[in-house]
Amino acid sequence: TTGDEKWIHYDNPKRRKSWGKPGHASTSSAKPNIHGSKLLLLVGSAGCNLLSTITGDRYRLQLMRLSRALKEKRPLYAQRHDKVILLHDNARPHVAKPVKTYLETLKWEVLPHPPYSPDIAPSDFHLFRSMAHGLADRRFHSYEEAQKWIDSWIASKDMSFFRRGIHVLPERWSKVVESVGKYFH
């Protein structure tokens, strides 16, 4: 089980790579206005939700819903006493005391996540990277318009797209360990 969040900006200028000669300045590329209108997309194994801000208590509630959804949608896990393995980053809400306490009661295994490492979460290296290509040069005028686009984009992906992101996780994990915390892509 994995989950993550991403800010979706209403205004998404297309970013371009530029090459310059050594010693010469490269051309700059526009970035989204971090203070402009945006919404928070929360993704996980149980689905996607749009939120304003996530706190430790809200994240604990998300985990409670995820636990219930796993029991309902994957009853064999509970019957076989299979362990749930959770991968989430070290964001404050994820390591808050109520979350840690709740995870201990679930007896889920929480995989260690190196700080500031976008290379390891499938949502970062697979889902959000692909979504960023679709968002390039896209402008939304309302929350509803952004939500409709996100729902449509996710619905356009078949199950194999999402499985690919999970299946390459062991290889990515090895690269993170080998790189000793340095970024790679």
N, C-alpha and C positions, 0 to 999 in steps of 0.2 A: 504494500500500500504506500502510495506517495501522494503528496499534495504540495501545492505552492500557490503563490499569488503574483499577479502582474498588474501594474497600472496601465490602463488603456486610455490614451490621450484622445481627446476629440479631434485634435489637429495633428496629423502624422506626416510631416514632410518626408519626402523620399531622401534617404541617405545614400550617398555615393562615395565609393573609394576613389581617391585621386593619387596619382603618382607624380612625384616631382624629382628634379635632379638634386643630388646631394648638395646641401648648402643653400638651396632655394626653398622658399616657403611653399607649402602645398595649398591647394584651394580648400577653403573650409566647406563643411557640409552642415546643413541645417539640422538642428535637434529639436525635439518637441519642447514646448515651453513647460517646464516642470510646475509652474504655478497656474497654468491654464486649466480648463475644465478636463476632468478625467474621472474614471471610475475604477474600482478595484475588482479584478476578476480573481476568484478563488477556485482553483481546480483541484480535484482529488479523484480517487477511485470511485467515489459514490456520485460523481457528477460535477457540475459547475454551478457556482453561485456568484452573484454580483453583490458586493458589500461596500460600505463606505469606509469603515476602519475596523481592523481586527484587533481584539484585545485577548489577553490570556483566557478570560472567562468565555468570550465568544468562541475562541478556538477550542476550548474544552467542550463546548456544546456541539461544535462541528464534529469532534471526535466521538461524542456520544451518538450522534446521528450516523456516523460512519460505522461504528460498532454495531448498531441496530441493523443497518443496511447489509453489512456483511453476514450477520446471522440470518437475515431474511433471504438474501440473494445467493448465499453460499452456505447452506445448512450443513454440508458435508465437512466443512472446516471444524465446526463445533462438535460434530459427532466423532470425528477422528482426533479431536484435541490438537489440531494443527495450530502452530504458532503464527500469529500475524507479525510480519516484519514491517516496521514503519520507517520510511525515510522522509524526514523533513529537515529544513535548515535550522540554523541557530537564532532565528529572529526572536526577539523578546517574548512575543506571545507564545511561541512554541516551547520555550524553556521556563515559562512562568510556573510558580509553585503549584497552582491548582491543576495545571496540565500534567506536570511530572507526577503528582499524586494520583491523578486519574489513570495515567498510563500504567503506573505500578499496579493498580487494582485490576486492570485488563490483562496484565502479564504479557503485554506485547513486547517484542524485541525492538528497540529503537536503535537504528544504525547510526554510528557516529558520522557527523557531517563537518568537514573542515570549514572554518569560518570563511566567509566571503568567497565561496567556491561555486560559481554558476556552472562549472563543468560537470557536476555530478548528478544534479536532479534532472530526470527525464523531461520534466516540464520546461526547464531552462534550455537544455541543449537540443531538444527535439520539438516539443509543442510550441513554446513561445517563439523560438527562432523561426519556425515555419509560419506562425501567425504574423510575425513582424513583416515578412515578405508580402502577405496579403493586406496588411495595414498601410504599406508604403503609399504615400500620396492620398490617403483616404481622410476625409473630413466628416465628422459627425456634428449634427446641429442639436442633438438631444440625447438624453440617456436612453430613451426608447429606440432611437435609430442605432445607437452603438450596440445595445442589447440584441436587437434584431440581426445585426451583422454578425455578432459573435455566435449567436445561436445557429445561424445559417452556415457560418464557416465550420463550426464543430460538426454539424449534421452532414456536411459535405465530405467528411473524412470517414473512411470505412474502418472497421475494427482493426485491420492489419496495420493501419497507420499508428494507432495507439500502442499496439503490441510491440511494434518495432522499437519504439522509445524505451520500453521496459526491457526488451531482450538485449539491447546493447549496453544496459546498465553495468553488468559485470566487467565488460571491456573498458568502459569509461572509468569504473572504480579503480581498475588496475592502472590506468593512465594517471589518475589523480595521485595514487600512491607513488608511482614511478617519478612523477614530476615534482615530488616533495613540496606540494602546495603552490607551484607556479602555474599560471594560467596557460591553457592550450586550447585550440579549437580545431 
